[in-house]
Amino acid sequence: MFHGYDYSKFTGGTDLERAKTISGAVNFIMDREKVDDKDSFIKEALMLHQALSLCSSLVDEESRFEAAFFESVRVLVLRLTNTGVGKKISLPEMNARINELLKQSIKSDGVINLFSDIKEEFSLFDPKFLEEVANMKEKNLAVELLKKLIAEQVSVYRRTNVVKSEKFSEIMQRSLNAYLNGMLTNEEVIEEMLNLAKQIAAAKKEGDQLGLTADELAFYDALTKPQAIKDFYENEELIAITKELADTLRRNKTIDWQKRESARAKMRMLIKKLLKKHKYPPEGMEDAVQTVMTQCELWTDNNDMSEEKVVNFRDKSISYAESNYAPMMVAESTATYGVKK
C-alpha cells in the first residue's frame, strides 16, 4: 500500500522531518487512485495497533517506530474523512494533532508548525486560509480539507435553506465526480472548490443586501428558485411576500405540529392563501409552490419549540447525495508507543 513512499525519515529524522513524513504519507494514501488501498490500510493499521497494544513488550524499537508511523497516518486519515456534524478540522488542528501523535509515539517535546504560522482557528471564509490551502504541496490533503469544510457548510444549509443546500451540494458533487473520474486534476478540483467556497461566502451576505434575515432569505430563495419568477414580480414585491410569509409562520407555529396532521394542514392552507393573495405563482409555474412549501415545512421543523425533538423532516423530504461524500468514521485514541509494559 505504501510501496514507493519513503518514510525512513520518521525513524531517523528531525521532528520536522517526521511531521512532513506523516503529512506526506496521508497525502500519498488519499490519492484518488488509491481508494481501495486507503480502506485496506485503515483496517490493517487498526489491527496492527490492536496487536501491538497486546504484545508491545515483545516488539523491538524499530518495529515500534514503524507501527507508530502507520498509527499516526491512520488517525489523521480517519480525522480527515470523518464528515460528522461538529467534526471540524483545520490546518492548525492538523499541526496540533501531528504534534500530539509525535509526542505519543516517539516522546517528542518539540512543537512543529507544519502548515501555518497562524495559530487561531481557520474557517472556510478566511481568505488567508483558502490561499494557504491552494498553495499546499500535499494536493490530495488539500482536496480532502476543502471537501470536508464545504460539506459541513452544506449540512448547515440542509437544515435551513432548501434551495442553497441543493445548489451547493450539486456543484460540489459534480466537481468531485469529475475529479474521481479523472476529468479534473488535483489543481483543477481545488480551484473549483475554492470558487465554490467563495460562492458560499457570498451567499452569506445576500440577506444583508436584501434587508432579510437568514430565515427570510431562505424563503426568498424558495420563492425565486425559478429565475423566471423575477420577470413577473418586482423585487420589492417578492421581499414583501417573503416577510409576510415568515411572519405568518412565526405567528402560527405550534409546539406539536409535527405530531398533528391538523396543524400541518392549517399551515399549508395559510401558505396557499397568502400566495394566492399575491397571485403567486405565475401561470405555468405551479411547481414553484412545492419548493416554497418544502422550505416552510423545513423551517417549522427546525423551529419546533420542543427542542428535544429530533429534526427528521430533512431525511423524509430532501434527498441529496450525502452518501457520496466520504463515509462516517471515528478516529480511535492513539496508543503510547516505545514504552515497554
HELIX and SHEET records of a PDB file:
HELIX    1   1 LYS A    9  GLY A   12  1                                   4    
HELIX    2   2 ASP A   15  ILE A   29  1                                  15    
HELIX    3   3 ARG A   32  LYS A   34  5                                   3    
HELIX    4   4 VAL A   35  CYS A   55  1                                  21    
HELIX    5   5 SER A   56  LEU A   58  5                                   3    
HELIX    6   6 GLU A   61  THR A   81  1                                  21    
HELIX    7   7 LEU A   91  ILE A  106  1                                  16    
HELIX    8   8 PRO A  127  ALA A  134  1                                   8    
HELIX    9   9 LYS A  139  THR A  160  1                                  22    
HELIX   10  10 VAL A  162  LEU A  180  1                                  19    
HELIX   11  11 ASN A  186  LEU A  210  1                                  25    
HELIX   12  12 ALA A  214  LEU A  223  1                                  10    
HELIX   13  13 GLN A  227  ASP A  231  5                                   5    
HELIX   14  14 ASN A  235  ASN A  252  1                                  18    
HELIX   15  15 GLU A  261  LYS A  277  1                                  17    
HELIX   16  16 ALA A  288  ASN A  302  1                                  15    
HELIX   17  17 PHE A  313  SER A  317  1                                   5    
HELIX   18  18 GLU A  322  ASN A  324  5                                   3    
END                                                                             
